[in-house]
Amino acid sequence: MTRSLLFCGLLALCAPAAHAQSTAVAAPRPWVVATYAYPQRDREAAIRPLADYLAARGGRATALRLFPSPTDLVEALRRGEVDVAVPNLHAYLQTRRWRASAPVTLPVPQVPAAQAERYRAVLVGRSDAVAADSLRREAPRLRLVLVGQDSASGGFVPAHHLRRLGLDPASDFAGLSYAGSHAAALQALSEGRAEVAALAADVYDAARPAGLVELWRSPPIPPGPLLCRPAPDVLCAEVAAWLLQAHTEDPSVMAALRAGWPEFGEAAGFTSADADALGALATRIE
């Protein structure tokens, strides 16, 4: 009888600890909200209000991650390491090629029409080295600088234009380099380390250094929508609905995103993305 009472007492003492352990194991994992780094932009600060907003709406903890490049970001999404991503257009278009495993297209910042019109790519050259009508002929002696392989306005958009001219950016110029930012690409051109540069039109328009000539300007470039990795514990349809309500529920979400991405202009909220129209651009990336 004494042994039975002792055994029951031990069970009673162990039960709370076992219950606590079970509760800890059952706690839901945090949703991972992520983006990619960019020089002189605090991208982690730019997505923190978004993560906090999703945490409040979903009753779920969130964690932030920052990846070195847009491509690294979406590859992490593909591996299941990210739940909600803020990509650029190139990274978004990469995911449209995944077919069955493609993440869900979320809403996109609604950039005012006048500002959306200004988000373009330009090719700029040194006026002492090239003109718009001589680019194709002079390319073999010209050094080309792009912002990055997975940049939109400083990467695949101008690269696509060059290929349409019959020029391969990697092999038909005297050299190809990547500056890492739009300002750095323009600086490389101004300092004579390249004869042709591709970059965002607004960066060029704001500076307009002497001795440079505009060779080409693209049509407006749409921003890339946010992405969601569907999973049993990630209801992407709800996340999309929350984003469409963010302008009234928590204006700080878009305010922070605008600080991180100048191309969002004065966007005040999100709008549904035209995934089909954007997907048609996927053929332009390599």
ZADO-1210 file (C-alpha; in nm, 4 decimals, padded with zeros to 6 digits):
<atoms>
<atom x="00.0000" y="00.0000" z="00.0000" code="MET" pos="1"/>
<atom x="00.2819" y="00.2370" z="00.0877" code="THR" pos="2"/>
<atom x="00.4565" y="00.1599" z="-00.2407" code="ARG" pos="3"/>
<atom x="00.1361" y="00.2270" z="-00.4354" code="SER" pos="4"/>
<atom x="00.0895" y="00.5613" z="-00.2657" code="LEU" pos="5"/>
<atom x="00.4513" y="00.6531" z="-00.3367" code="LEU" pos="6"/>
<atom x="00.4138" y="00.5591" z="-00.7041" code="PHE" pos="7"/>
<atom x="00.0960" y="00.7651" z="-00.7369" code="CYS" pos="8"/>
<atom x="00.2704" y="01.0576" z="-00.5740" code="GLY" pos="9"/>
<atom x="00.5571" y="01.0395" z="-00.8223" code="LEU" pos="10"/>
<atom x="00.3094" y="01.0310" z="-01.1116" code="LEU" pos="11"/>
<atom x="00.1391" y="01.3402" z="-00.9763" code="ALA" pos="12"/>
<atom x="00.4706" y="01.5228" z="-00.9518" code="LEU" pos="13"/>
<atom x="00.5774" y="01.4247" z="-01.3052" code="CYS" pos="14"/>
<atom x="00.2476" y="01.5042" z="-01.4717" code="ALA" pos="15"/>
<atom x="00.2835" y="01.8868" z="-01.4669" code="PRO" pos="16"/>
<atom x="00.6351" y="01.8643" z="-01.6105" code="ALA" pos="17"/>
<atom x="00.5196" y="01.6293" z="-01.8838" code="ALA" pos="18"/>
<atom x="00.2279" y="01.8582" z="-01.9606" code="HIS" pos="19"/>
<atom x="00.4589" y="02.1608" z="-01.9810" code="ALA" pos="20"/>
<atom x="00.6949" y="01.9748" z="-02.2137" code="GLN" pos="21"/>
<atom x="00.4035" y="01.8710" z="-02.4352" code="SER" pos="22"/>
<atom x="00.2807" y="02.2298" z="-02.4483" code="THR" pos="23"/>
<atom x="00.6255" y="02.3577" z="-02.5483" code="ALA" pos="24"/>
<atom x="00.6542" y="02.1042" z="-02.8306" code="VAL" pos="25"/>
<atom x="00.3093" y="02.1963" z="-02.9585" code="ALA" pos="26"/>
<atom x="00.3825" y="02.5699" z="-02.9792" code="ALA" pos="27"/>
<atom x="00.3503" y="02.6777" z="-03.3454" code="PRO" pos="28"/>
<atom x="00.6662" y="02.7740" z="-03.5274" code="ARG" pos="29"/>
<atom x="00.7051" y="03.1406" z="-03.6219" code="PRO" pos="30"/>
<atom x="00.6260" y="03.2513" z="-03.9730" code="TRP" pos="31"/>
<atom x="00.9428" y="03.3644" z="-04.1506" code="VAL" pos="32"/>
<atom x="00.9121" y="03.6974" z="-04.3320" code="VAL" pos="33"/>
<atom x="01.2131" y="03.7713" z="-04.5502" code="ALA" pos="34"/>
<atom x="01.3663" y="03.9900" z="-04.8176" code="THR" pos="35"/>
<atom x="01.7063" y="04.0636" z="-04.9725" code="TYR" pos="36"/>
<atom x="01.9776" y="04.3131" z="-04.8812" code="ALA" pos="37"/>
<atom x="02.0577" y="04.6287" z="-05.0767" code="TYR" pos="38"/>
<atom x="02.3388" y="04.8827" z="-05.0183" code="PRO" pos="39"/>
<atom x="02.2429" y="05.1796" z="-04.8016" code="GLN" pos="40"/>
<atom x="01.8891" y="05.0491" z="-04.7419" code="ARG" pos="41"/>
<atom x="01.7892" y="04.8952" z="-04.4094" code="ASP" pos="42"/>
<atom x="01.5748" y="04.6224" z="-04.5562" code="ARG" pos="43"/>
<atom x="01.5278" y="04.4446" z="-04.2236" code="GLU" pos="44"/>
<atom x="01.3727" y="04.7600" z="-04.0809" code="ALA" pos="45"/>
<atom x="01.1658" y="04.7892" z="-04.3986" code="ALA" pos="46"/>
<atom x="00.9927" y="04.4532" z="-04.3459" code="ILE" pos="47"/>
<atom x="00.9660" y="04.4574" z="-03.9656" code="ARG" pos="48"/>
<atom x="00.6259" y="04.6354" z="-03.9572" code="PRO" pos="49"/>
<atom x="00.4994" y="04.3873" z="-04.2170" code="LEU" pos="50"/>
<atom x="00.6093" y="04.0956" z="-03.9987" code="ALA" pos="51"/>
<atom x="00.4539" y="04.2540" z="-03.6889" code="ASP" pos="52"/>
<atom x="00.1296" y="04.3137" z="-03.8763" code="TYR" pos="53"/>
<atom x="00.1094" y="03.9527" z="-03.9962" code="LEU" pos="54"/>
<atom x="00.1857" y="03.8341" z="-03.6435" code="ALA" pos="55"/>
<atom x="-00.0991" y="04.0432" z="-03.5043" code="ALA" pos="56"/>
<atom x="-00.3467" y="03.9346" z="-03.7699" code="ARG" pos="57"/>
<atom x="-00.2508" y="03.5682" z="-03.7594" code="GLY" pos="58"/>
<atom x="-00.1970" y="03.5336" z="-03.3852" code="GLY" pos="59"/>
<atom x="00.1417" y="03.3900" z="-03.4671" code="ARG" pos="60"/>
<atom x="00.5005" y="03.4849" z="-03.3871" code="ALA" pos="61"/>
<atom x="00.7124" y="03.5956" z="-03.6813" code="THR" pos="62"/>
<atom x="01.0853" y="03.5957" z="-03.7521" code="ALA" pos="63"/>
<atom x="01.2828" y="03.8114" z="-03.9951" code="LEU" pos="64"/>
<atom x="01.5483" y="03.6941" z="-04.2400" code="ARG" pos="65"/>
<atom x="01.7627" y="03.8908" z="-04.4817" code="LEU" pos="66"/>
<atom x="01.9317" y="03.7208" z="-04.7786" code="PHE" pos="67"/>
<atom x="02.2274" y="03.8445" z="-04.9847" code="PRO" pos="68"/>
<atom x="02.0379" y="03.8686" z="-05.3148" code="SER" pos="69"/>
<atom x="01.6900" y="03.8358" z="-05.4687" code="PRO" pos="70"/>
<atom x="01.7852" y="03.4938" z="-05.6061" code="THR" pos="71"/>
<atom x="01.9031" y="03.3727" z="-05.2650" code="ASP" pos="72"/>
<atom x="01.5705" y="03.4892" z="-05.1228" code="LEU" pos="73"/>
<atom x="01.3478" y="03.2901" z="-05.3571" code="VAL" pos="74"/>
<atom x="01.5713" y="02.9833" z="-05.3412" code="GLU" pos="75"/>
<atom x="01.5239" y="02.9871" z="-04.9629" code="ALA" pos="76"/>
<atom x="01.1505" y="03.0180" z="-05.0244" code="LEU" pos="77"/>
<atom x="01.1727" y="02.7139" z="-05.2503" code="ARG" pos="78"/>
<atom x="01.3521" y="02.5151" z="-04.9787" code="ARG" pos="79"/>
<atom x="01.0771" y="02.5956" z="-04.7295" code="GLY" pos="80"/>
<atom x="01.2874" y="02.8340" z="-04.5202" code="GLU" pos="81"/>
<atom x="01.0672" y="03.1392" z="-04.5878" code="VAL" pos="82"/>
<atom x="00.6904" y="03.1806" z="-04.5612" code="ASP" pos="83"/>
<atom x="00.6327" y="03.5357" z="-04.6882" code="VAL" pos="84"/>
<atom x="00.8850" y="03.7078" z="-04.9157" code="ALA" pos="85"/>
<atom x="00.9294" y="04.0616" z="-05.0446" code="VAL" pos="86"/>
<atom x="01.1156" y="04.0068" z="-05.3747" code="PRO" pos="87"/>
<atom x="01.2044" y="04.2265" z="-05.6667" code="ASN" pos="88"/>
<atom x="01.0544" y="04.1653" z="-06.0108" code="LEU" pos="89"/>
<atom x="01.3366" y="03.9364" z="-06.1272" code="HIS" pos="90"/>
<atom x="01.3043" y="03.7131" z="-05.8219" code="ALA" pos="91"/>
<atom x="00.9262" y="03.7012" z="-05.8614" code="TYR" pos="92"/>
<atom x="00.9618" y="03.5985" z="-06.2265" code="LEU" pos="93"/>
<atom x="01.2052" y="03.3216" z="-06.1310" code="GLN" pos="94"/>
<atom x="00.9285" y="03.1611" z="-05.9250" code="THR" pos="95"/>
<atom x="00.6897" y="03.1640" z="-06.2221" code="ARG" pos="96"/>
<atom x="00.9137" y="02.9016" z="-06.3821" code="ARG" pos="97"/>
<atom x="00.8721" y="02.6575" z="-06.0960" code="TRP" pos="98"/>
<atom x="00.5310" y="02.5477" z="-06.2234" code="ARG" pos="99"/>
<atom x="00.3775" y="02.3027" z="-05.9744" code="ALA" pos="100"/>
<atom x="00.5945" y="02.4244" z="-05.6871" code="SER" pos="101"/>
<atom x="00.5434" y="02.7961" z="-05.7549" code="ALA" pos="102"/>
<atom x="00.4532" y="03.0023" z="-05.4459" code="PRO" pos="103"/>
<atom x="00.1306" y="03.2004" z="-05.4246" code="VAL" pos="104"/>
<atom x="00.1290" y="03.5489" z="-05.5740" code="THR" pos="105"/>
<atom x="00.0285" y="03.7978" z="-05.3057" code="LEU" pos="106"/>
<atom x="-00.0838" y="04.1589" z="-05.3593" code="PRO" pos="107"/>
<atom x="00.1634" y="04.4183" z="-05.4851" code="VAL" pos="108"/>
<atom x="00.2197" y="04.7776" z="-05.3670" code="PRO" pos="109"/>
<atom x="-00.0189" y="05.0081" z="-05.5535" code="GLN" pos="110"/>
<atom x="00.2183" y="05.2682" z="-05.6918" code="VAL" pos="111"/>
<atom x="00.0471" y="05.5913" z="-05.8071" code="PRO" pos="112"/>
<atom x="00.0301" y="05.6070" z="-06.1875" code="ALA" pos="113"/>
<atom x="00.2558" y="05.9106" z="-06.2247" code="ALA" pos="114"/>
<atom x="00.5277" y="05.7462" z="-06.0169" code="GLN" pos="115"/>
<atom x="00.4866" y="05.4055" z="-06.1788" code="ALA" pos="116"/>
<atom x="00.5516" y="05.5796" z="-06.5088" code="GLU" pos="117"/>
<atom x="00.8940" y="05.6888" z="-06.3844" code="ARG" pos="118"/>
<atom x="01.0223" y="05.3433" z="-06.2834" code="TYR" pos="119"/>
<atom x="01.2186" y="05.2540" z="-06.5952" code="ARG" pos="120"/>
<atom x="01.5624" y="05.1301" z="-06.6975" code="ALA" pos="121"/>
<atom x="01.8126" y="05.3355" z="-06.8931" code="VAL" pos="122"/>
<atom x="02.1279" y="05.2582" z="-07.0836" code="LEU" pos="123"/>
<atom x="02.3708" y="05.5472" z="-07.0498" code="VAL" pos="124"/>
<atom x="02.7037" y="05.5936" z="-07.2229" code="GLY" pos="125"/>
<atom x="03.0023" y="05.8222" z="-07.2098" code="ARG" pos="126"/>
<atom x="02.9447" y="06.0825" z="-07.4801" code="SER" pos="127"/>
<atom x="03.3105" y="06.0613" z="-07.5862" code="ASP" pos="128"/>
<atom x="03.2788" y="05.6870" z="-07.6502" code="ALA" pos="129"/>
<atom x="02.9354" y="05.5995" z="-07.7867" code="VAL" pos="130"/>
<atom x="02.6091" y="05.7337" z="-07.9256" code="ALA" pos="131"/>
<atom x="02.2654" y="05.5724" z="-07.9470" code="ALA" pos="132"/>
<atom x="02.3086" y="05.4875" z="-08.3148" code="ASP" pos="133"/>
<atom x="02.6587" y="05.3432" z="-08.2715" code="SER" pos="134"/>
<atom x="02.6120" y="05.1143" z="-07.9715" code="LEU" pos="135"/>
<atom x="02.5829" y="04.7944" z="-08.1703" code="ARG" pos="136"/>
<atom x="02.8824" y="04.8777" z="-08.3879" code="ARG" pos="137"/>
<atom x="03.1058" y="04.9989" z="-08.1054" code="GLU" pos="138"/>
<atom x="03.0149" y="04.7318" z="-07.8466" code="ALA" pos="139"/>
<atom x="03.3345" y="04.5230" z="-07.8873" code="PRO" pos="140"/>
<atom x="03.5445" y="04.8098" z="-07.7524" code="ARG" pos="141"/>
<atom x="03.3016" y="04.9198" z="-07.4790" code="LEU" pos="142"/>
<atom x="03.2956" y="04.8059" z="-07.1179" code="ARG" pos="143"/>
<atom x="02.9456" y="04.7455" z="-06.9842" code="LEU" pos="144"/>
<atom x="02.8414" y="04.7724" z="-06.6193" code="VAL" pos="145"/>
<atom x="02.5111" y="04.6418" z="-06.4848" code="LEU" pos="146"/>
<atom x="02.3731" y="04.6663" z="-06.1320" code="VAL" pos="147"/>
<atom x="02.3290" y="04.2913" z="-06.0873" code="GLY" pos="148"/>
<atom x="02.2209" y="03.9784" z="-06.2682" code="GLN" pos="149"/>
<atom x="01.8949" y="03.9632" z="-06.0742" code="ASP" pos="150"/>
<atom x="01.8228" y="04.3356" z="-06.0805" code="SER" pos="151"/>
<atom x="01.5240" y="04.4523" z="-06.2844" code="ALA" pos="152"/>
<atom x="01.6029" y="04.8068" z="-06.4021" code="SER" pos="153"/>
<atom x="01.9769" y="04.7482" z="-06.3717" code="GLY" pos="154"/>
<atom x="01.9820" y="04.3913" z="-06.4956" code="GLY" pos="155"/>
<atom x="01.7424" y="04.1783" z="-06.6947" code="PHE" pos="156"/>
<atom x="01.5350" y="04.4602" z="-06.8511" code="VAL" pos="157"/>
<atom x="01.8284" y="04.6379" z="-07.0238" code="PRO" pos="158"/>
<atom x="01.9959" y="04.3016" z="-07.0911" code="ALA" pos="159"/>
<atom x="01.6833" y="04.1896" z="-07.2773" code="HIS" pos="160"/>
<atom x="01.6946" y="04.5085" z="-07.4860" code="HIS" pos="161"/>
<atom x="02.0603" y="04.4473" z="-07.5725" code="LEU" pos="162"/>
<atom x="01.9827" y="04.0935" z="-07.6830" code="ARG" pos="163"/>
<atom x="01.7063" y="04.2282" z="-07.9067" code="ARG" pos="164"/>
<atom x="01.9748" y="04.4452" z="-08.0681" code="LEU" pos="165"/>
<atom x="02.1774" y="04.1310" z="-08.1261" code="GLY" pos="166"/>
<atom x="02.4216" y="04.2000" z="-07.8450" code="LEU" pos="167"/>
<atom x="02.5060" y="03.9465" z="-07.5768" code="ASP" pos="168"/>
<atom x="02.5971" y="04.1441" z="-07.2617" code="PRO" pos="169"/>
<atom x="02.8385" y="03.8724" z="-07.1531" code="ALA" pos="170"/>
<atom x="03.0307" y="03.8210" z="-07.4775" code="SER" pos="171"/>
<atom x="02.9790" y="04.1090" z="-07.7206" code="ASP" pos="172"/>
<atom x="03.1277" y="04.3868" z="-07.5071" code="PHE" pos="173"/>
<atom x="03.4892" y="04.4449" z="-07.4127" code="ALA" pos="174"/>
<atom x="03.3978" y="04.3612" z="-07.0545" code="GLY" pos="175"/>
<atom x="03.0997" y="04.3088" z="-06.8245" code="LEU" pos="176"/>
<atom x="03.0914" y="04.3946" z="-06.4552" code="SER" pos="177"/>
<atom x="02.8305" y="04.4300" z="-06.1818" code="TYR" pos="178"/>
<atom x="02.8304" y="04.7388" z="-05.9624" code="ALA" pos="179"/>
<atom x="02.5943" y="04.6167" z="-05.6889" code="GLY" pos="180"/>
<atom x="02.3790" y="04.9315" z="-05.6833" code="SER" pos="181"/>
<atom x="02.2384" y="05.1861" z="-05.9267" code="HIS" pos="182"/>
<atom x="02.4437" y="05.4689" z="-05.7789" code="ALA" pos="183"/>
<atom x="02.7612" y="05.2598" z="-05.8074" code="ALA" pos="184"/>
<atom x="02.6870" y="05.1775" z="-06.1726" code="ALA" pos="185"/>
<atom x="02.6498" y="05.5466" z="-06.2533" code="LEU" pos="186"/>
<atom x="02.9675" y="05.6259" z="-06.0607" code="GLN" pos="187"/>
<atom x="03.1622" y="05.3622" z="-06.2554" code="ALA" pos="188"/>
<atom x="03.0535" y="05.5317" z="-06.5772" code="LEU" pos="189"/>
<atom x="03.1343" y="05.8828" z="-06.4545" code="SER" pos="190"/>
<atom x="03.4785" y="05.7763" z="-06.3345" code="GLU" pos="191"/>
<atom x="03.5694" y="05.6101" z="-06.6641" code="GLY" pos="192"/>
<atom x="03.5663" y="05.2513" z="-06.5414" code="ARG" pos="193"/>
<atom x="03.3006" y="05.1682" z="-06.8018" code="ALA" pos="194"/>
<atom x="03.1686" y="05.3223" z="-07.1223" code="GLU" pos="195"/>
<atom x="02.8084" y="05.1959" z="-07.0933" code="VAL" pos="196"/>
<atom x="02.5941" y="05.1465" z="-06.7830" code="ALA" pos="197"/>
<atom x="02.2448" y="05.0135" z="-06.7143" code="ALA" pos="198"/>
<atom x="02.0560" y="05.1479" z="-06.4141" code="LEU" pos="199"/>
<atom x="01.7248" y="05.2824" z="-06.2870" code="ALA" pos="200"/>
<atom x="01.6089" y="05.5902" z="-06.4762" code="ALA" pos="201"/>
<atom x="01.5228" y="05.7845" z="-06.1611" code="ASP" pos="202"/>
<atom x="01.8788" y="05.7513" z="-06.0311" code="VAL" pos="203"/>
<atom x="02.0170" y="05.8792" z="-06.3600" code="TYR" pos="204"/>
<atom x="01.7581" y="06.1575" z="-06.3871" code="ASP" pos="205"/>
<atom x="01.8378" y="06.2821" z="-06.0368" code="ALA" pos="206"/>
<atom x="02.2108" y="06.3141" z="-06.1135" code="ALA" pos="207"/>
<atom x="02.2531" y="06.3733" z="-06.4879" code="ARG" pos="208"/>
<atom x="02.6358" y="06.3907" z="-06.4690" code="PRO" pos="209"/>
<atom x="02.8110" y="06.5877" z="-06.7402" code="ALA" pos="210"/>
<atom x="02.9700" y="06.3957" z="-07.0244" code="GLY" pos="211"/>
<atom x="02.7064" y="06.1211" z="-07.0378" code="LEU" pos="212"/>
<atom x="02.4405" y="06.0493" z="-07.2987" code="VAL" pos="213"/>
<atom x="02.1214" y="05.8469" z="-07.2715" code="GLU" pos="214"/>
<atom x="02.1223" y="05.5589" z="-07.5208" code="LEU" pos="215"/>
<atom x="01.7865" y="05.3973" z="-07.4450" code="TRP" pos="216"/>
<atom x="01.4979" y="05.4142" z="-07.1968" code="ARG" pos="217"/>
<atom x="01.2606" y="05.1264" z="-07.1229" code="SER" pos="218"/>
<atom x="00.8842" y="05.1297" z="-07.0857" code="PRO" pos="219"/>
<atom x="00.7636" y="05.1411" z="-06.7216" code="PRO" pos="220"/>
<atom x="00.8653" y="04.8391" z="-06.5138" code="ILE" pos="221"/>
<atom x="00.6055" y="04.6902" z="-06.2777" code="PRO" pos="222"/>
<atom x="00.7053" y="04.6083" z="-05.9191" code="PRO" pos="223"/>
<atom x="00.7189" y="04.2467" z="-05.8112" code="GLY" pos="224"/>
<atom x="00.4331" y="04.1175" z="-05.5930" code="PRO" pos="225"/>
<atom x="00.4957" y="03.9641" z="-05.2529" code="LEU" pos="226"/>
<atom x="00.5104" y="03.5846" z="-05.2354" code="LEU" pos="227"/>
<atom x="00.3694" y="03.3253" z="-04.9963" code="CYS" pos="228"/>
<atom x="00.4753" y="02.9644" z="-04.9545" code="ARG" pos="229"/>
<atom x="00.1587" y="02.7575" z="-04.9082" code="PRO" pos="230"/>
<atom x="00.1711" y="02.5126" z="-04.6172" code="ALA" pos="231"/>
<atom x="-00.0790" y="02.3579" z="-04.3753" code="PRO" pos="232"/>
<atom x="00.0038" y="02.6278" z="-04.1207" code="ASP" pos="233"/>
<atom x="00.0357" y="02.9140" z="-04.3740" code="VAL" pos="234"/>
<atom x="-00.2957" y="03.0169" z="-04.5261" code="LEU" pos="235"/>
<atom x="-00.1834" y="03.2345" z="-04.8138" code="CYS" pos="236"/>
<atom x="-00.5370" y="03.3441" z="-04.9012" code="ALA" pos="237"/>
<atom x="-00.5706" y="03.4959" z="-04.5539" code="GLU" pos="238"/>
<atom x="-00.2313" y="03.6645" z="-04.5823" code="VAL" pos="239"/>
<atom x="-00.3406" y="03.8160" z="-04.9156" code="ALA" pos="240"/>
<atom x="-00.6614" y="03.9471" z="-04.7584" code="ALA" pos="241"/>
<atom x="-00.4693" y="04.0983" z="-04.4666" code="TRP" pos="242"/>
<atom x="-00.2350" y="04.2792" z="-04.7044" code="LEU" pos="243"/>
<atom x="-00.5276" y="04.4337" z="-04.8910" code="LEU" pos="244"/>
<atom x="-00.6497" y="04.5691" z="-04.5555" code="GLN" pos="245"/>
<atom x="-00.3110" y="04.6931" z="-04.4334" code="ALA" pos="246"/>
<atom x="-00.3606" y="05.0531" z="-04.5483" code="HIS" pos="247"/>
<atom x="-00.6375" y="05.0968" z="-04.2903" code="THR" pos="248"/>
<atom x="-00.5311" y="04.8412" z="-04.0300" code="GLU" pos="249"/>
<atom x="-00.1647" y="04.9455" z="-04.0047" code="ASP" pos="250"/>
<atom x="-00.0327" y="05.2202" z="-04.2374" code="PRO" pos="251"/>
<atom x="00.3191" y="05.1701" z="-04.0979" code="SER" pos="252"/>
<atom x="00.3470" y="04.8530" z="-04.3086" code="VAL" pos="253"/>
<atom x="00.3559" y="05.0400" z="-04.6381" code="MET" pos="254"/>
<atom x="00.5442" y="05.3372" z="-04.4933" code="ALA" pos="255"/>
<atom x="00.8348" y="05.1080" z="-04.4036" code="ALA" pos="256"/>
<atom x="00.8245" y="04.9295" z="-04.7393" code="LEU" pos="257"/>
<atom x="00.8405" y="05.2645" z="-04.9196" code="ARG" pos="258"/>
<atom x="01.1537" y="05.3507" z="-04.7215" code="ALA" pos="259"/>
<atom x="01.3145" y="05.0251" z="-04.8317" code="GLY" pos="260"/>
<atom x="01.2070" y="05.0372" z="-05.1968" code="TRP" pos="261"/>
<atom x="01.2041" y="05.3827" z="-05.3612" code="PRO" pos="262"/>
<atom x="01.0305" y="05.2326" z="-05.6653" code="GLU" pos="263"/>
<atom x="00.7162" y="05.1964" z="-05.4519" code="PHE" pos="264"/>
<atom x="00.6897" y="05.5756" z="-05.4644" code="GLY" pos="265"/>
<atom x="00.4047" y="05.7028" z="-05.2490" code="GLU" pos="266"/>
<atom x="00.2101" y="05.3770" z="-05.2478" code="ALA" pos="267"/>
<atom x="-00.0366" y="05.3826" z="-04.9594" code="ALA" pos="268"/>
<atom x="-00.1602" y="05.0264" z="-04.9836" code="GLY" pos="269"/>
<atom x="-00.1628" y="04.7005" z="-05.1747" code="PHE" pos="270"/>
<atom x="-00.3611" y="04.5911" z="-05.4780" code="THR" pos="271"/>
<atom x="-00.4208" y="04.2506" z="-05.6345" code="SER" pos="272"/>
<atom x="-00.1471" y="04.1530" z="-05.8794" code="ALA" pos="273"/>
<atom x="-00.2072" y="04.0474" z="-06.2386" code="ASP" pos="274"/>
<atom x="-00.0102" y="03.7234" z="-06.2171" code="ALA" pos="275"/>
<atom x="-00.0793" y="03.6249" z="-06.5782" code="ASP" pos="276"/>
<atom x="00.0457" y="03.9535" z="-06.7224" code="ALA" pos="277"/>
<atom x="00.3538" y="03.9477" z="-06.5013" code="LEU" pos="278"/>
<atom x="00.4203" y="03.5823" z="-06.5792" code="GLY" pos="279"/>
<atom x="00.4498" y="03.6672" z="-06.9487" code="ALA" pos="280"/>
<atom x="00.7664" y="03.8612" z="-06.8614" code="LEU" pos="281"/>
<atom x="00.9356" y="03.5448" z="-06.7324" code="ALA" pos="282"/>
<atom x="01.0697" y="03.4691" z="-07.0803" code="THR" pos="283"/>
<atom x="01.2892" y="03.7790" z="-07.0575" code="ARG" pos="284"/>
<atom x="01.5055" y="03.6558" z="-06.7695" code="ILE" pos="285"/>
<atom x="01.7892" y="03.4065" z="-06.7966" code="GLU" pos="286"/>
</atoms>
